[in-house]
Amino acid sequence: GVISAAALKCLGGDFQARLTPEGPEAAEEIRRCKEMGIEDINTVFTIDDLVKSEDVIFVATGITGSFLLKGVRYHKRRATTDTLVMRSLSGTIRRIIAEHHLDKKPLFRDNRIKLRMD
């Protein structure tokens, strides 16, 4: 909820949320809520309850593909990532398409991470 609220705040949107503890863990979740100062489990939280600041930056990079962001694409010894960056104060929304040279990244260069390159 908090991450979604941060993204919506950057877009000038609104958000409301309510906690709904369910299942075998519900009693423990309610206890933890009370421990964190939430006395009424039925409280409706607004976007400003969840995101206190007016200066919010939201960043997301696609790992697997979706309608919003492409996933990581590998080709030869490179990877391409698609990132969305938003800032609430300026209303700026940026898309960053980054090209990563894996031969220059120690984890890949030293073969500590193996990639299957199709």
PyRosetta script that sets phi, psi and omega in degrees:
from pyrosetta import init, pose_from_sequence

init()
pose = pose_from_sequence("GVISAAALKCLGGDFQARLTPEGPEAAEEIRRCKEMGIEDINTVFTIDDLVKSEDVIFVATGITGSFLLKGVRYHKRRATTDTLVMRSLSGTIRRIIAEHHLDKKPLFRDNRIKLRMD")
pose.set_psi(1, -41.7)
pose.set_omega(1, -176.5)
pose.set_phi(2, -66.8)
pose.set_psi(2, -41.3)
pose.set_omega(2, 179.9)
pose.set_phi(3, -65.3)
pose.set_psi(3, -43.0)
pose.set_omega(3, 177.1)
pose.set_phi(4, -63.0)
pose.set_psi(4, -41.4)
pose.set_omega(4, 179.0)
pose.set_phi(5, -62.7)
pose.set_psi(5, -39.9)
pose.set_omega(5, 178.5)
pose.set_phi(6, -62.9)
pose.set_psi(6, -44.2)
pose.set_omega(6, 178.5)
pose.set_phi(7, -62.1)
pose.set_psi(7, -44.7)
pose.set_omega(7, -179.3)
pose.set_phi(8, -66.6)
pose.set_psi(8, -34.5)
pose.set_omega(8, 177.9)
pose.set_phi(9, -64.0)
pose.set_psi(9, -37.6)
pose.set_omega(9, 177.0)
pose.set_phi(10, -64.0)
pose.set_psi(10, -28.9)
pose.set_omega(10, -178.5)
pose.set_phi(11, -93.0)
pose.set_psi(11, 0.2)
pose.set_omega(11, -178.0)
pose.set_phi(12, 78.4)
pose.set_psi(12, 19.1)
pose.set_omega(12, -177.7)
pose.set_phi(13, -89.0)
pose.set_psi(13, -172.1)
pose.set_omega(13, 179.7)
pose.set_phi(14, -128.1)
pose.set_psi(14, 163.1)
pose.set_omega(14, -175.2)
pose.set_phi(15, -159.3)
pose.set_psi(15, 138.7)
pose.set_omega(15, 172.0)
pose.set_phi(16, -134.8)
pose.set_psi(16, 145.8)
pose.set_omega(16, -178.5)
pose.set_phi(17, -146.6)
pose.set_psi(17, 152.9)
pose.set_omega(17, 175.9)
pose.set_phi(18, -137.9)
pose.set_psi(18, 141.0)
pose.set_omega(18, 177.9)
pose.set_phi(19, -76.0)
pose.set_psi(19, 138.2)
pose.set_omega(19, 179.5)
pose.set_phi(20, -134.9)
pose.set_psi(20, 74.0)
pose.set_omega(20, 177.8)
pose.set_phi(21, -61.4)
pose.set_psi(21, 131.6)
pose.set_omega(21, -178.3)
pose.set_phi(22, -140.0)
pose.set_psi(22, 165.0)
pose.set_omega(22, 173.4)
pose.set_phi(23, 74.9)
pose.set_psi(23, -166.8)
pose.set_omega(23, -174.1)
pose.set_phi(24, -65.5)
pose.set_psi(24, -19.8)
pose.set_omega(24, -178.4)
pose.set_phi(25, -91.4)
pose.set_psi(25, -1.5)
pose.set_omega(25, -172.7)
pose.set_phi(26, -56.3)
pose.set_psi(26, -47.0)
pose.set_omega(26, -178.0)
pose.set_phi(27, -61.1)
pose.set_psi(27, -41.4)
pose.set_omega(27, 178.5)
pose.set_phi(28, -66.0)
pose.set_psi(28, -41.2)
pose.set_omega(28, 178.8)
pose.set_phi(29, -64.0)
pose.set_psi(29, -41.4)
pose.set_omega(29, 178.1)
pose.set_phi(30, -63.5)
pose.set_psi(30, -42.0)
pose.set_omega(30, 177.9)
pose.set_phi(31, -60.9)
pose.set_psi(31, -43.4)
pose.set_omega(31, 178.7)
pose.set_phi(32, -64.9)
pose.set_psi(32, -37.6)
pose.set_omega(32, 176.8)
pose.set_phi(33, -60.4)
pose.set_psi(33, -47.4)
pose.set_omega(33, 179.7)
pose.set_phi(34, -62.4)
pose.set_psi(34, -38.5)
pose.set_omega(34, 177.8)
pose.set_phi(35, -61.9)
pose.set_psi(35, -32.3)
pose.set_omega(35, 179.7)
pose.set_phi(36, -88.4)
pose.set_psi(36, 4.1)
pose.set_omega(36, 175.9)
pose.set_phi(37, 96.6)
pose.set_psi(37, 7.0)
pose.set_omega(37, 178.0)
pose.set_phi(38, -93.8)
pose.set_psi(38, 99.4)
pose.set_omega(38, -176.4)
pose.set_phi(39, -79.0)
pose.set_psi(39, -42.1)
pose.set_omega(39, -177.6)
pose.set_phi(40, -101.4)
pose.set_psi(40, 108.2)
pose.set_omega(40, -177.3)
pose.set_phi(41, -64.7)
pose.set_psi(41, -17.9)
pose.set_omega(41, -179.5)
pose.set_phi(42, -91.9)
pose.set_psi(42, 7.3)
pose.set_omega(42, 178.4)
pose.set_phi(43, -57.3)
pose.set_psi(43, 137.0)
pose.set_omega(43, 173.1)
pose.set_phi(44, -96.3)
pose.set_psi(44, 117.2)
pose.set_omega(44, -178.7)
pose.set_phi(45, -90.7)
pose.set_psi(45, 134.3)
pose.set_omega(45, 177.6)
pose.set_phi(46, -91.6)
pose.set_psi(46, 173.6)
pose.set_omega(46, 178.3)
pose.set_phi(47, -59.3)
pose.set_psi(47, -36.4)
pose.set_omega(47, -179.8)
pose.set_phi(48, -74.5)
pose.set_psi(48, -24.1)
pose.set_omega(48, 172.9)
pose.set_phi(49, -69.3)
pose.set_psi(49, -38.7)
pose.set_omega(49, -175.6)
pose.set_phi(50, -83.8)
pose.set_psi(50, -32.6)
pose.set_omega(50, -178.9)
pose.set_phi(51, -128.5)
pose.set_psi(51, 98.6)
pose.set_omega(51, -172.4)
pose.set_phi(52, -71.1)
pose.set_psi(52, -36.4)
pose.set_omega(52, -173.9)
pose.set_phi(53, -81.5)
pose.set_psi(53, 152.9)
pose.set_omega(53, 171.5)
pose.set_phi(54, -90.9)
pose.set_psi(54, -13.0)
pose.set_omega(54, -179.8)
pose.set_phi(55, -103.5)
pose.set_psi(55, 87.8)
pose.set_omega(55, -174.2)
pose.set_phi(56, -113.8)
pose.set_psi(56, 136.7)
pose.set_omega(56, 172.4)
pose.set_phi(57, -120.4)
pose.set_psi(57, 128.4)
pose.set_omega(57, 178.8)
pose.set_phi(58, -116.6)
pose.set_psi(58, 130.4)
pose.set_omega(58, 178.8)
pose.set_phi(59, -133.7)
pose.set_psi(59, 133.3)
pose.set_omega(59, 176.4)
pose.set_phi(60, -140.4)
pose.set_psi(60, 134.3)
pose.set_omega(60, 175.4)
pose.set_phi(61, -117.4)
pose.set_psi(61, 131.8)
pose.set_omega(61, 180.0)
pose.set_phi(62, -70.1)
pose.set_psi(62, 131.0)
pose.set_omega(62, 173.9)
pose.set_phi(63, -102.3)
pose.set_psi(63, -53.3)
pose.set_omega(63, 169.7)
pose.set_phi(64, -108.3)
pose.set_psi(64, 153.3)
pose.set_omega(64, -175.5)
pose.set_phi(65, -68.3)
pose.set_psi(65, 149.1)
pose.set_omega(65, 175.9)
pose.set_phi(66, -150.1)
pose.set_psi(66, -178.7)
pose.set_omega(66, 178.9)
pose.set_phi(67, -68.0)
pose.set_psi(67, -22.4)
pose.set_omega(67, -176.2)
pose.set_phi(68, -95.1)
pose.set_psi(68, -43.4)
pose.set_omega(68, -176.5)
pose.set_phi(69, -133.3)
pose.set_psi(69, 140.0)
pose.set_omega(69, 173.8)
pose.set_phi(70, -74.3)
pose.set_psi(70, 150.4)
pose.set_omega(70, 175.7)
pose.set_phi(71, -77.7)
pose.set_psi(71, 176.1)
pose.set_omega(71, 178.0)
pose.set_phi(72, -64.6)
pose.set_psi(72, 131.8)
pose.set_omega(72, 177.1)
pose.set_phi(73, -114.9)
pose.set_psi(73, 129.5)
pose.set_omega(73, 179.8)
pose.set_phi(74, -106.7)
pose.set_psi(74, 137.8)
pose.set_omega(74, 175.7)
pose.set_phi(75, -154.6)
pose.set_psi(75, 127.5)
pose.set_omega(75, -173.1)
pose.set_phi(76, 52.1)
pose.set_psi(76, -125.8)
pose.set_omega(76, -180.0)
pose.set_phi(77, -107.4)
pose.set_psi(77, 38.8)
pose.set_omega(77, 179.9)
pose.set_phi(78, -133.6)
pose.set_psi(78, 158.8)
pose.set_omega(78, 173.7)
pose.set_phi(79, -133.9)
pose.set_psi(79, 142.1)
pose.set_omega(79, 177.4)
pose.set_phi(80, -114.7)
pose.set_psi(80, 132.5)
pose.set_omega(80, 178.2)
pose.set_phi(81, -121.2)
pose.set_psi(81, 154.0)
pose.set_omega(81, -179.1)
pose.set_phi(82, -119.9)
pose.set_psi(82, 120.2)
pose.set_omega(82, -175.2)
pose.set_phi(83, -126.6)
pose.set_psi(83, 142.3)
pose.set_omega(83, 175.6)
pose.set_phi(84, -112.3)
pose.set_psi(84, 128.3)
pose.set_omega(84, 178.6)
pose.set_phi(85, -125.6)
pose.set_psi(85, 126.5)
pose.set_omega(85, 179.9)
pose.set_phi(86, -130.8)
pose.set_psi(86, 144.3)
pose.set_omega(86, 177.0)
pose.set_phi(87, -129.1)
pose.set_psi(87, 131.4)
pose.set_omega(87, -175.7)
pose.set_phi(88, -70.1)
pose.set_psi(88, -43.0)
pose.set_omega(88, -174.6)
pose.set_phi(89, -63.0)
pose.set_psi(89, -43.3)
pose.set_omega(89, -177.1)
pose.set_phi(90, -93.3)
pose.set_psi(90, -17.2)
pose.set_omega(90, -175.5)
pose.set_phi(91, 74.0)
pose.set_psi(91, 10.0)
pose.set_omega(91, -177.8)
pose.set_phi(92, -72.2)
pose.set_psi(92, 135.5)
pose.set_omega(92, 174.1)
pose.set_phi(93, -125.1)
pose.set_psi(93, 123.1)
pose.set_omega(93, -179.1)
pose.set_phi(94, -120.6)
pose.set_psi(94, 145.1)
pose.set_omega(94, 169.3)
pose.set_phi(95, -111.9)
pose.set_psi(95, 129.6)
pose.set_omega(95, 178.1)
pose.set_phi(96, -119.2)
pose.set_psi(96, 121.2)
pose.set_omega(96, 172.9)
pose.set_phi(97, -106.6)
pose.set_psi(97, 111.9)
pose.set_omega(97, -174.3)
pose.set_phi(98, -109.9)
pose.set_psi(98, 139.9)
pose.set_omega(98, 176.6)
pose.set_phi(99, -105.7)
pose.set_psi(99, 119.8)
pose.set_omega(99, -177.3)
pose.set_phi(100, -106.7)
pose.set_psi(100, 123.8)
pose.set_omega(100, 178.6)
pose.set_phi(101, -88.9)
pose.set_psi(101, 100.7)
pose.set_omega(101, -172.4)
pose.set_phi(102, -65.3)
pose.set_psi(102, -26.5)
pose.set_omega(102, 178.3)
pose.set_phi(103, -66.2)
pose.set_psi(103, -15.9)
pose.set_omega(103, 179.5)
pose.set_phi(104, -100.1)
pose.set_psi(104, 1.8)
pose.set_omega(104, 179.6)
pose.set_phi(105, -103.2)
pose.set_psi(105, 117.6)
pose.set_omega(105, -174.1)
pose.set_phi(106, -52.8)
pose.set_psi(106, -39.5)
pose.set_omega(106, -178.4)
pose.set_phi(107, -62.1)
pose.set_psi(107, -34.6)
pose.set_omega(107, 179.9)
pose.set_phi(108, -87.9)
pose.set_psi(108, -44.2)
pose.set_omega(108, -178.2)
pose.set_phi(109, -58.6)
pose.set_psi(109, -41.6)
pose.set_omega(109, -177.9)
pose.set_phi(110, -87.9)
pose.set_psi(110, 10.2)
pose.set_omega(110, 177.9)
pose.set_phi(111, 58.6)
pose.set_psi(111, 29.6)
pose.set_omega(111, 174.0)
pose.set_phi(112, -78.3)
pose.set_psi(112, -21.1)
pose.set_omega(112, 172.5)
pose.set_phi(113, -124.1)
pose.set_psi(113, 124.4)
pose.set_omega(113, -179.5)
pose.set_phi(114, -97.1)
pose.set_psi(114, 134.7)
pose.set_omega(114, 176.3)
pose.set_phi(115, -116.1)
pose.set_psi(115, 143.0)
pose.set_omega(115, 173.2)
pose.set_phi(116, -94.8)
pose.set_psi(116, 110.3)
pose.set_omega(116, -178.4)
pose.set_phi(117, -99.2)
pose.set_psi(117, 108.0)
pose.set_omega(117, 178.9)
pose.set_phi(118, -92.9)
pose.dump_pdb("model.pdb")
